[in-house]
Amino acid sequence: MVKIVPDTSIIIDQQVSVLVQDLYKGAEVLIPEAVPSEIENHANKRKEIGYQGLEELKKLQQLSIEGIITLEYVGRRPKLDEISIAGGGEIDAMIRDIARKYHAILVTSDKLQKEIAEAQGVETYFYKKEVEPISTGPTELESYFSKDISSIHLRENTTPMAKKGTPGHIELIELDYVPLRYRDLDRISKEIIEQSKKRHDCFIEIDKRGATVIQFGDLRVIIAKPPFSDGFEITAIKPVNKLDLDDYDVSDKLLERLSNDAKGILIAGSPGAGKSTFAQALAEYYYYDMEQMVKTMESPRDLNLDDNITQYAPLEGDMENTADILLLVRPDFTIFDEVRKTRDFEIYSDMRLAGVGMIGVVHATRAIDAVQRFIGRLELGVIPSVIDTTIYINNGEIDTVYSIELTVKVPTGMLEADLSRPVIEIKDFESGELFYEIYTYGEQTIVMDINKTQRQDDDKEDQKSPVSKIVERVIRKEVNKVAPHAIMEVSLISDKRALLEIDPDHTGAVIGKNGRTIAQIEERAGISIEVEELEVKDIDNRSPINVNVSGNYLSLNFRKEDIGSSYDIIVEDEYLFTATVGKKANIRLKKDIEMAEIVIEAMKKGEPVYARLRNEDLY
């Protein structure tokens, strides 16, 4: 009986099951344990070749059950470090040793494996893959593209669709009335994948089970199929416009900033707004007009740039490795397309702080949102050192430009000198008008919309300003640390003083010995606090109540003398429900009901919950 030892390459190519039925009938198939280990490693990394190999191993097992072949797994399972260096030939060497030990024929489709095995005196069968001639003409997918078409959307059992036009003027059109079938998409995808392996201007960016991303010339092709998607789908995106900076309405003032001062730039906008097109124009402006060395960091690499600008992908799958190389290359500017994950923001910041000019492309629905995405990922005081200019693109045009600066001042709406602190000012670049302030207050990071604050003050003088709400929220939070069950009412008397009305049971704890506790609360809140006992007002007035969460229940806590009384519960000035105080001086709600969820949401926002004694005579 002939013995054969297949290696990983021939298993992945799914040819062993064919060979044992055509060429090696009745063979004894000896599979080294190293082969399923390497295949499993590929599958764990969600690579398609791993799943192809597993399917072939299942076929061989079925052939063994049917008695067509004899199947046996031999040798030892490789260690983790041996699998990790499989590319260095360690696994292939183990497979050759198995073939030599059992005097078997080594079956492979790897030419290097064949050459080394023959050099070592191992009998080898080499399966040469049939290579179909590559067409020099356009692929079937490329034939769908015509003038002004920016993307093609193909899905099984539906008609082919396309987006036509330029950013801000996009329309969805139908390309054909005949629905595509699975076999059509399979044919189109195989043609793209095969050509991408041969053409120098094509490369596979992502290859996971059910998802493949290919940069195919100037096309970005995304192939999705089950189990990743619920059906076979191909999406191809092509840049329609390649613009120069002169094509945008760039003022002399902004051009001066881009040329001399801007080193940390964010280009923000919604998907399809034209962010990448503007980034391309800016990259070529810096390279040609400013004579700066420009590189890019992209995953996938889809910016349509001149050949003089090198485009880098994640090195070994990690953009941090790419950043390490770029710091050695020392570019003047780096385009980071796109900054999404927390690690991306950290890499962008590290490179900027290392002195590299950075241009980050960020998804955002408003210009301020791009800056806010850095909050929590970086120390607040570092942000202005990382970002100095934000350019918001909408419908392919420059919509908003913000300048970002750090200063020490009293935030807008506060007058007490003790409240001065580092504040990030975000201004309209062209007019210099202050739009936003970002600062810390207590343990919170505040993003204050200056225009909204002023509008609210103008519309209603007696309405609490956002600054007042923040101060009151911080005081409430600090008091709850000392007296978690206290019932309180907080109000701002002036820009320098706040009034804290608290129930008599907790007044002493909040004031503390010799006023130490309230002094600490004042220091953390940054404002003088006057403490008074909270008195129960007449039945028509509402009073704040303490609320806490325990297990699956929400508890609204009252005094013992309130037992048996009915109260209206009010949240954010809206009547919510009426309930009777139980024997344990509380009203309990299950957390998963809508009323409890409303109360919990108010608690998260720092809004007090009120109770108003119900006068049944009025109802």
C-alpha positions as CSV (number, residue, x, y, z in Angstrom):
1,M,0.0,0.0,0.0
2,V,1.4,3.4,-1.0
3,K,1.9,5.9,1.8
4,I,1.6,9.6,1.3
5,V,2.2,12.5,3.6
6,P,0.4,15.7,2.6
7,D,1.8,19.1,3.8
8,T,-0.3,22.1,4.7
9,S,-0.2,23.7,1.3
10,I,-1.8,20.8,-0.5
11,I,-4.4,20.5,2.2
12,I,-5.3,24.2,1.9
13,D,-5.5,23.8,-1.9
14,Q,-8.1,21.0,-1.2
15,Q,-6.4,18.6,-3.7
16,V,-5.5,15.6,-1.5
17,S,-9.1,14.3,-1.7
18,V,-8.9,14.5,-5.4
19,L,-5.5,12.8,-5.7
20,V,-6.4,9.8,-3.5
21,Q,-9.3,9.1,-5.8
22,D,-7.5,9.7,-9.1
23,L,-3.8,8.9,-8.6
24,Y,-3.4,7.2,-5.2
25,K,-6.4,4.9,-4.8
26,G,-6.4,2.9,-1.6
27,A,-3.5,4.9,-0.2
28,E,-2.5,5.2,3.4
29,V,-2.7,8.9,4.2
30,L,-0.4,9.9,7.0
31,I,-1.2,13.5,8.2
32,P,1.5,15.0,10.5
33,E,-0.1,16.6,13.6
34,A,1.7,19.8,12.6
35,V,-0.7,20.2,9.6
36,P,-4.0,20.5,11.6
37,S,-2.2,22.7,14.1
38,E,-1.1,25.2,11.5
39,I,-4.5,25.1,9.8
40,E,-6.2,25.7,13.2
41,N,-3.8,28.7,13.7
42,H,-5.0,30.2,10.4
43,A,-8.7,29.6,11.3
44,N,-8.2,31.2,14.8
45,K,-6.9,34.3,13.0
46,R,-10.1,34.2,10.9
47,K,-8.2,33.5,7.6
48,E,-10.1,31.9,4.8
49,I,-7.3,29.5,4.1
50,G,-7.8,28.0,7.6
51,Y,-11.4,27.1,6.9
52,Q,-10.5,25.7,3.5
53,G,-8.0,23.4,5.2
54,L,-10.6,22.3,7.7
55,E,-13.0,21.4,4.9
56,E,-10.4,19.3,3.2
57,L,-9.6,17.4,6.5
58,K,-13.3,16.6,6.9
59,K,-13.4,15.2,3.3
60,L,-10.4,13.0,4.0
61,Q,-12.1,11.7,7.2
62,Q,-15.2,10.9,5.2
63,L,-13.2,9.0,2.6
64,S,-11.6,7.0,5.4
65,I,-15.0,6.1,6.8
66,E,-16.1,5.0,3.3
67,G,-13.0,2.8,3.1
68,I,-11.5,4.6,0.1
69,I,-8.3,5.4,2.0
70,T,-6.7,4.7,5.3
71,L,-6.2,7.8,7.4
72,E,-3.9,8.3,10.4
73,Y,-2.5,11.3,12.2
74,V,1.1,10.9,13.1
75,G,4.0,12.8,14.8
76,R,3.8,15.3,17.7
77,R,1.8,18.4,17.9
78,P,4.1,21.4,17.5
79,K,4.6,23.9,20.3
80,L,3.1,27.4,20.1
81,D,6.4,29.0,19.4
82,E,7.0,26.5,16.5
83,I,3.6,27.4,15.0
84,S,4.4,31.2,15.3
85,I,7.6,30.8,13.3
86,A,5.9,28.5,10.6
87,G,6.9,31.0,8.0
88,G,10.5,30.3,8.8
89,G,10.2,26.7,7.7
90,E,9.9,24.9,11.1
91,I,6.6,23.2,10.4
92,D,7.7,22.2,6.8
93,A,10.8,20.6,8.3
94,M,8.7,18.5,10.7
95,I,6.5,17.3,7.8
96,R,9.6,16.3,5.8
97,D,10.9,14.4,8.8
98,I,7.6,12.4,9.0
99,A,7.7,11.5,5.2
100,R,11.3,10.3,5.7
101,K,10.5,8.3,8.8
102,Y,7.6,6.4,7.2
103,H,9.3,6.1,3.8
104,A,6.2,7.9,2.3
105,I,5.7,10.2,-0.6
106,L,5.6,13.9,0.4
107,V,2.6,15.5,-1.5
108,T,2.9,19.3,-1.7
109,S,1.9,22.3,-3.8
110,D,4.7,24.5,-2.3
111,K,7.6,24.6,-4.8
112,L,10.2,25.5,-2.1
113,Q,9.0,22.5,0.0
114,K,9.5,20.3,-3.1
115,E,13.0,21.5,-3.8
116,I,14.2,21.1,-0.2
117,A,12.6,17.6,0.1
118,E,14.2,16.4,-3.1
119,A,17.5,17.8,-1.9
120,Q,17.1,15.7,1.3
121,G,16.3,12.6,-0.7
122,V,12.6,12.5,0.1
123,E,10.3,11.2,-2.6
124,T,8.0,14.0,-3.6
125,Y,4.8,14.6,-5.6
126,F,4.4,18.2,-6.6
127,Y,1.0,19.4,-7.5
128,K,1.4,22.3,-9.9
129,K,-1.6,24.7,-9.8
130,E,-3.2,25.4,-13.0
131,V,-2.7,29.1,-13.7
132,E,-5.3,30.7,-15.9
133,P,-4.0,33.4,-18.2
134,I,-4.7,36.9,-16.8
135,S,-6.8,39.1,-19.0
136,T,-5.2,42.4,-19.9
137,G,-8.6,44.0,-20.3
138,P,-10.9,45.4,-17.6
139,T,-12.4,42.9,-15.2
140,E,-16.2,42.3,-15.1
141,L,-16.4,44.4,-12.0
142,E,-14.5,47.4,-13.6
143,S,-16.9,47.3,-16.5
144,Y,-19.7,48.5,-14.3
145,F,-17.9,51.8,-13.7
146,S,-18.7,54.7,-16.0
147,K,-18.3,58.5,-15.7
148,D,-19.2,59.9,-12.3
149,I,-20.0,56.5,-10.7
150,S,-18.3,56.5,-7.2
151,S,-19.4,53.0,-6.0
152,I,-20.9,49.8,-7.2
153,H,-23.1,47.6,-5.0
154,L,-23.7,44.0,-6.1
155,R,-25.7,41.5,-4.0
156,E,-27.1,38.1,-4.8
157,N,-30.7,38.0,-5.9
158,T,-30.8,41.8,-6.4
159,T,-30.2,44.0,-9.4
160,P,-26.8,45.8,-9.5
161,M,-26.9,49.3,-8.0
162,A,-24.5,52.3,-8.1
163,K,-24.0,55.7,-6.5
164,K,-23.5,58.4,-9.1
165,G,-22.3,62.0,-8.7
166,T,-20.0,64.0,-6.5
167,P,-20.1,64.5,-2.7
168,G,-23.3,66.4,-1.8
169,H,-24.9,65.4,-5.1
170,I,-25.1,61.6,-4.9
171,E,-28.0,59.6,-6.3
172,L,-28.6,55.8,-6.2
173,I,-29.2,54.3,-9.6
174,E,-30.0,50.8,-11.0
175,L,-27.5,49.5,-13.5
176,D,-29.5,46.6,-14.8
177,Y,-32.9,45.0,-14.5
178,V,-31.6,41.4,-14.2
179,P,-30.9,40.3,-10.7
180,L,-27.4,38.8,-10.0
181,R,-27.1,35.2,-8.8
182,Y,-24.6,33.6,-6.4
183,R,-22.7,32.2,-9.3
184,D,-22.3,35.7,-10.9
185,L,-20.8,37.2,-7.7
186,D,-18.6,34.1,-7.2
187,R,-17.3,34.5,-10.8
188,I,-16.6,38.3,-10.3
189,S,-14.9,37.8,-6.9
190,K,-12.7,35.0,-8.1
191,E,-11.5,37.1,-11.0
192,I,-10.7,40.0,-8.7
193,I,-8.8,37.8,-6.2
194,E,-6.8,36.0,-8.8
195,Q,-5.7,39.2,-10.5
196,S,-4.9,40.9,-7.2
197,K,-2.3,38.1,-6.6
198,K,-0.5,38.9,-9.9
199,R,-0.8,42.6,-10.5
200,H,1.7,44.9,-8.9
201,D,-0.9,47.6,-8.2
202,C,-3.2,45.3,-6.3
203,F,-3.0,43.8,-2.8
204,I,-5.2,42.0,-0.4
205,E,-5.7,44.2,2.7
206,I,-7.9,42.0,4.9
207,D,-8.6,38.3,4.5
208,K,-10.9,36.9,7.1
209,R,-13.7,34.3,7.1
210,G,-16.5,35.8,5.2
211,A,-14.8,39.1,4.5
212,T,-12.0,40.2,2.1
213,V,-10.8,43.7,1.4
214,I,-8.8,44.3,-1.7
215,Q,-7.1,47.4,-3.1
216,F,-7.5,46.8,-6.8
217,G,-5.8,49.6,-8.7
218,D,-7.8,52.7,-7.7
219,L,-10.7,50.6,-6.5
220,R,-11.4,49.5,-3.0
221,V,-13.3,46.2,-3.2
222,I,-15.1,44.6,-0.2
223,I,-16.3,41.1,-0.6
224,A,-18.7,39.8,2.1
225,K,-20.4,36.5,2.3
226,P,-21.8,34.2,5.1
227,P,-21.2,33.8,8.0
228,F,-20.1,37.4,8.1
229,S,-23.0,38.7,6.0
230,D,-26.4,37.1,5.3
231,G,-25.7,36.9,1.6
232,F,-23.0,37.2,-1.0
233,E,-22.2,40.9,-1.6
234,I,-19.5,42.9,-3.4
235,T,-19.0,46.6,-2.9
236,A,-16.4,48.5,-5.0
237,I,-15.6,52.2,-4.3
238,K,-13.7,54.5,-6.7
239,P,-12.6,58.0,-6.1
240,V,-14.5,60.2,-8.6
241,N,-12.7,63.5,-8.0
242,K,-9.1,64.3,-7.6
243,L,-8.9,67.9,-6.6
244,D,-6.2,70.4,-5.8
245,L,-6.3,72.7,-2.8
246,D,-7.1,75.6,-5.3
247,D,-10.4,73.8,-6.1
248,Y,-11.6,74.5,-2.5
249,D,-12.7,77.9,-1.2
250,V,-9.6,78.3,1.0
251,S,-9.2,81.8,2.4
252,D,-5.8,83.5,2.5
253,K,-5.9,83.4,6.3
254,L,-6.5,79.6,6.3
255,L,-3.9,79.0,3.7
256,E,-1.4,81.0,5.8
257,R,-2.2,78.8,8.8
258,L,-1.9,75.6,6.8
259,S,1.4,76.7,5.4
260,N,3.1,78.0,8.6
261,D,1.2,77.2,11.9
262,A,-1.0,74.1,11.6
263,K,0.8,70.9,12.7
264,G,-2.0,68.9,14.2
265,I,-4.9,68.9,11.8
266,L,-8.2,67.0,12.0
267,I,-10.3,66.6,8.8
268,A,-13.8,65.7,9.9
269,G,-17.0,64.9,8.2
270,S,-19.7,62.3,7.8
271,P,-19.2,59.2,5.5
272,G,-19.1,60.3,1.8
273,A,-18.7,64.0,2.7
274,G,-15.4,64.3,0.8
275,K,-12.9,64.0,3.7
276,S,-10.5,61.7,1.9
277,T,-10.6,63.8,-1.2
278,F,-9.6,66.9,0.8
279,A,-6.9,65.0,2.6
280,Q,-5.5,64.0,-0.8
281,A,-5.5,67.6,-2.0
282,L,-3.8,68.7,1.3
283,A,-1.1,66.0,1.0
284,E,-0.1,67.0,-2.5
285,Y,-0.2,70.7,-1.5
286,Y,2.4,70.0,1.3
287,Y,4.5,67.8,-1.0
288,Y,4.6,70.0,-4.1
289,D,3.9,73.6,-3.0
290,M,5.5,73.4,0.5
291,E,8.2,70.9,-0.5
292,Q,7.5,68.8,2.6
293,M,8.1,65.0,2.8
294,V,4.6,63.4,3.1
295,K,3.7,59.8,4.0
296,T,0.4,58.1,4.8
297,M,-0.9,55.6,7.3
298,E,-4.0,53.8,5.9
299,S,-6.0,50.6,6.5
300,P,-6.9,49.9,3.8
301,R,-4.7,52.0,1.5
302,D,-7.3,53.8,-0.7
303,L,-6.1,57.4,-1.0
304,N,-5.6,58.4,-4.6
305,L,-2.2,60.0,-4.3
306,D,0.7,60.8,-6.6
307,D,3.5,58.2,-6.8
308,N,5.9,60.4,-4.9
309,I,3.9,60.0,-1.7
310,T,4.4,56.6,-0.1
311,Q,1.3,54.9,1.4
312,Y,1.9,52.6,4.4
313,A,-0.5,49.9,5.7
314,P,-0.4,48.4,9.2
315,L,2.9,46.6,9.6
316,E,2.3,43.0,10.7
317,G,-1.3,44.0,11.2
318,D,-0.5,46.7,13.7
319,M,-0.4,50.5,13.0
320,E,1.8,51.0,16.0
321,N,4.6,49.2,14.1
322,T,4.0,51.4,11.1
323,A,4.3,54.5,13.4
324,D,7.7,53.2,14.6
325,I,9.0,52.9,11.1
326,L,7.7,56.4,10.2
327,L,9.5,57.9,13.1
328,L,12.7,56.5,11.6
329,V,11.7,57.8,8.1
330,R,11.1,61.3,9.6
331,P,8.4,62.7,7.4
332,D,7.3,66.3,7.7
333,F,3.7,65.4,7.5
334,T,1.8,62.1,7.9
335,I,-1.8,61.5,6.7
336,F,-3.6,59.1,9.1
337,D,-6.7,57.8,7.4
338,E,-8.8,56.9,9.3
339,V,-8.5,57.5,13.1
340,R,-11.2,55.4,14.7
341,K,-10.1,53.2,17.6
342,T,-8.6,54.4,20.9
343,R,-5.2,53.0,19.9
344,D,-5.4,55.1,16.7
345,F,-5.9,58.3,18.7
346,E,-3.0,57.4,20.9
347,I,-0.7,56.7,17.9
348,Y,-1.8,59.9,16.3
349,S,-0.9,61.8,19.5
350,D,2.4,60.0,20.0
351,M,3.6,60.9,16.6
352,R,2.4,64.5,16.9
353,L,4.1,64.9,20.2
354,A,7.3,63.5,18.6
355,G,7.3,66.4,16.3
356,V,5.7,65.0,13.2
357,G,3.0,67.1,11.5
358,M,-0.2,65.0,11.6
359,I,-3.3,65.2,9.4
360,G,-6.0,62.9,10.8
361,V,-9.2,61.9,9.0
362,V,-12.1,61.4,11.5
363,H,-15.7,60.5,11.1
364,A,-17.9,63.1,12.8
365,T,-21.3,64.6,12.4
366,R,-20.2,68.0,13.7
367,A,-16.8,69.8,13.8
368,I,-16.8,69.7,17.6
369,D,-17.4,66.0,17.7
370,A,-14.0,65.3,16.2
371,V,-12.3,67.1,19.1
372,Q,-14.6,65.4,21.7
373,R,-13.4,62.0,20.5
374,F,-10.0,62.8,22.0
375,I,-11.6,63.5,25.4
376,G,-11.0,60.6,27.7
377,R,-8.3,59.2,25.5
378,L,-5.8,61.9,26.3
379,E,-5.1,64.2,29.2
380,L,-7.2,67.3,28.7
381,G,-4.2,69.6,28.8
382,V,-2.4,67.6,26.1
383,I,-5.2,67.9,23.5
384,P,-4.2,71.5,22.2
385,S,-0.6,70.2,21.8
386,V,-1.9,67.4,19.6
387,I,-4.7,69.3,17.6
388,D,-4.5,72.9,16.7
389,T,-6.9,73.0,13.7
390,T,-10.1,71.2,12.8
391,I,-11.5,71.3,9.3
392,Y,-15.1,70.1,8.8
393,I,-16.0,69.0,5.3
394,N,-19.6,68.9,4.2
395,N,-20.9,68.0,0.7
396,G,-17.3,68.2,-0.6
397,E,-16.7,71.7,0.6
398,I,-15.0,73.3,3.6
399,D,-17.9,74.0,6.0
400,T,-16.2,75.0,9.3
401,V,-12.7,75.6,10.6
402,Y,-11.9,75.7,14.3
403,S,-8.7,76.8,16.0
404,I,-7.9,75.1,19.3
405,E,-5.9,76.9,22.1
406,L,-5.3,76.3,25.8
407,T,-5.6,79.2,28.3
408,V,-6.1,79.7,32.0
409,K,-9.2,81.6,32.8
410,V,-12.5,81.6,34.6
411,P,-14.9,79.6,32.4
412,T,-17.6,81.6,30.7
413,G,-20.6,82.1,33.0
414,M,-18.6,82.0,36.2
415,L,-17.2,85.1,38.0
416,E,-15.4,83.8,41.1
417,A,-11.6,84.2,40.7
418,D,-11.1,80.9,42.6
419,L,-12.8,79.1,39.7
420,S,-10.1,79.9,37.2
421,R,-8.6,76.8,35.6
422,P,-7.0,75.5,32.3
423,V,-9.7,75.9,29.6
424,I,-9.5,74.7,26.0
425,E,-11.0,77.4,23.8
426,I,-12.4,76.4,20.4
427,K,-13.0,79.4,18.1
428,D,-14.2,79.9,14.6
429,F,-10.9,80.4,12.8
430,E,-12.0,83.1,10.4
431,S,-14.0,85.3,12.8
432,G,-12.2,84.5,16.1
433,E,-15.6,84.0,17.8
434,L,-15.5,81.7,20.8
435,F,-17.8,78.7,20.2
436,Y,-16.9,76.1,22.8
437,E,-14.9,75.8,26.1
438,I,-13.7,72.5,27.4
439,Y,-12.5,72.2,31.1
440,T,-12.8,70.0,34.1
441,Y,-15.1,70.8,37.0
442,G,-14.9,68.5,40.0
443,E,-14.5,65.1,38.4
444,Q,-16.4,65.9,35.2
445,T,-15.1,67.1,31.8
446,I,-17.4,69.9,30.6
447,V,-17.9,70.7,26.9
448,M,-19.7,74.1,27.0
449,D,-21.5,75.4,24.0
450,I,-21.0,79.2,24.5
451,N,-23.6,80.3,22.0
452,K,-26.2,77.9,23.4
453,T,-25.5,79.2,26.9
454,Q,-26.0,82.8,25.8
455,R,-29.2,82.0,23.9
456,Q,-30.7,80.3,26.9
457,D,-29.8,83.2,29.1
458,D,-31.4,85.6,26.6
459,D,-34.6,83.6,26.2
460,K,-35.4,83.0,29.8
461,E,-33.7,84.9,32.6
462,D,-35.1,82.7,35.4
463,Q,-34.1,79.5,33.7
464,K,-31.0,77.8,35.1
465,S,-28.0,78.2,32.9
466,P,-25.9,75.2,32.0
467,V,-23.1,76.5,34.3
468,S,-25.6,76.7,37.2
469,K,-26.7,73.1,36.5
470,I,-23.1,71.9,36.4
471,V,-22.2,73.6,39.7
472,E,-25.4,72.2,41.4
473,R,-24.6,68.7,40.0
474,V,-21.1,68.8,41.4
475,I,-22.3,69.9,44.9
476,R,-24.9,67.2,44.9
477,K,-22.4,64.6,44.0
478,E,-19.9,65.7,46.7
479,V,-22.6,65.8,49.4
480,N,-23.7,62.3,48.4
481,K,-20.2,61.0,49.1
482,V,-20.6,62.2,52.7
483,A,-24.3,61.5,53.2
484,P,-25.5,59.1,50.5
485,H,-29.1,59.0,51.8
486,A,-29.6,62.8,52.3
487,I,-32.5,64.6,50.9
488,M,-31.3,68.0,49.5
489,E,-32.1,71.0,47.4
490,V,-29.2,72.9,45.7
491,S,-29.5,76.3,44.1
492,L,-27.1,79.0,42.9
493,I,-27.5,82.3,44.9
494,S,-24.9,84.1,42.8
495,D,-21.8,83.4,40.8
496,K,-19.9,83.1,44.1
497,R,-22.3,81.4,46.5
498,A,-24.6,78.4,46.4
499,L,-27.4,77.4,48.9
500,L,-27.6,73.8,50.1
501,E,-30.8,72.9,51.9
502,I,-30.5,69.5,53.5
503,D,-32.7,67.4,55.7
504,P,-32.0,67.8,59.5
505,D,-30.9,64.1,59.8
506,H,-27.8,64.8,57.7
507,T,-27.0,68.4,58.3
508,G,-24.3,67.7,60.9
509,A,-22.6,65.1,58.8
510,V,-22.4,67.5,55.9
511,I,-21.0,70.4,57.9
512,G,-18.6,68.3,59.9
513,K,-16.6,69.1,63.0
514,N,-15.7,72.8,63.0
515,G,-17.0,73.0,59.5
516,R,-14.2,70.8,58.0
517,T,-16.4,68.6,55.8
518,I,-18.3,71.5,54.2
519,A,-15.0,73.3,53.7
520,Q,-13.6,70.3,51.8
521,I,-16.8,70.2,49.7
522,E,-16.5,73.9,48.9
523,E,-12.8,73.4,47.8
524,R,-13.7,70.6,45.5
525,A,-16.8,72.4,44.1
526,G,-14.9,75.7,43.8
527,I,-17.7,77.8,45.3
528,S,-18.8,79.0,48.7
529,I,-21.7,77.0,50.1
530,E,-24.4,78.2,52.6
531,V,-26.0,75.3,54.4
532,E,-29.6,75.4,55.7
533,E,-32.0,72.8,57.0
534,L,-34.6,71.6,54.5
535,E,-38.1,72.2,55.7
536,V,-41.2,70.4,54.4
537,K,-43.2,73.0,52.6
538,D,-47.0,73.1,52.2
539,I,-48.8,70.3,50.4
540,D,-48.8,72.0,47.0
541,N,-44.9,72.3,46.9
542,R,-42.6,69.6,45.8
543,S,-39.5,68.4,47.8
544,P,-36.5,66.5,46.6
545,I,-36.2,62.9,47.8
546,N,-33.4,60.4,48.1
547,V,-33.2,57.6,45.5
548,N,-31.0,54.6,45.5
549,V,-30.7,51.3,43.5
550,S,-30.4,48.0,45.2
551,G,-30.4,44.7,43.2
552,N,-33.3,44.7,40.8
553,Y,-35.2,47.4,42.5
554,L,-35.2,51.2,42.6
555,S,-36.1,52.7,46.0
556,L,-37.5,56.2,46.6
557,N,-36.9,57.0,50.2
558,F,-39.2,59.0,52.5
559,R,-39.5,59.8,56.3
560,K,-41.3,57.6,58.7
561,E,-44.0,60.1,59.2
562,D,-44.8,59.9,55.4
563,I,-45.8,56.2,55.6
564,G,-49.3,55.7,54.1
565,S,-49.3,59.1,52.3
566,S,-49.7,59.3,48.5
567,Y,-47.1,61.3,46.6
568,D,-46.7,62.5,43.0
569,I,-43.3,61.7,41.7
570,I,-41.8,64.5,39.4
571,V,-38.7,64.2,37.2
572,E,-37.3,67.1,35.3
573,D,-40.4,69.2,35.9
574,E,-42.6,66.4,34.5
575,Y,-45.2,64.4,36.5
576,L,-44.3,60.8,36.3
577,F,-46.6,58.7,38.5
578,T,-48.4,58.7,41.9
579,A,-47.7,56.1,44.6
580,T,-48.3,55.4,48.3
581,V,-45.3,55.3,50.7
582,G,-45.0,51.7,52.1
583,K,-44.3,50.4,55.6
584,K,-40.5,50.8,55.2
585,A,-40.9,54.5,54.3
586,N,-40.2,54.0,50.7
587,I,-41.7,53.4,47.2
588,R,-40.1,50.5,45.3
589,L,-40.0,50.0,41.6
590,K,-38.6,47.2,39.5
591,K,-35.6,48.5,37.5
592,D,-36.8,47.2,34.2
593,I,-40.1,49.1,34.0
594,E,-40.3,52.4,32.1
595,M,-40.9,54.6,35.1
596,A,-37.8,53.3,36.9
597,E,-35.7,53.8,33.7
598,I,-36.8,57.4,33.5
599,V,-35.8,58.0,37.2
600,I,-32.4,56.2,36.7
601,E,-31.7,58.3,33.6
602,A,-32.4,61.5,35.6
603,M,-30.0,60.3,38.3
604,K,-27.2,59.7,35.7
605,K,-27.7,63.3,34.5
606,G,-27.5,64.6,38.1
607,E,-31.2,65.8,38.0
608,P,-33.0,65.6,41.4
609,V,-36.2,63.6,41.8
610,Y,-39.1,65.4,43.5
611,A,-42.1,64.2,45.5
612,R,-45.3,66.3,46.0
613,L,-47.8,65.3,48.6
614,R,-51.0,64.5,46.8
615,N,-54.1,66.4,47.8
616,E,-56.9,64.1,46.9
617,D,-59.4,67.0,47.2
618,L,-58.0,68.5,44.1
619,Y,-58.5,65.4,41.9
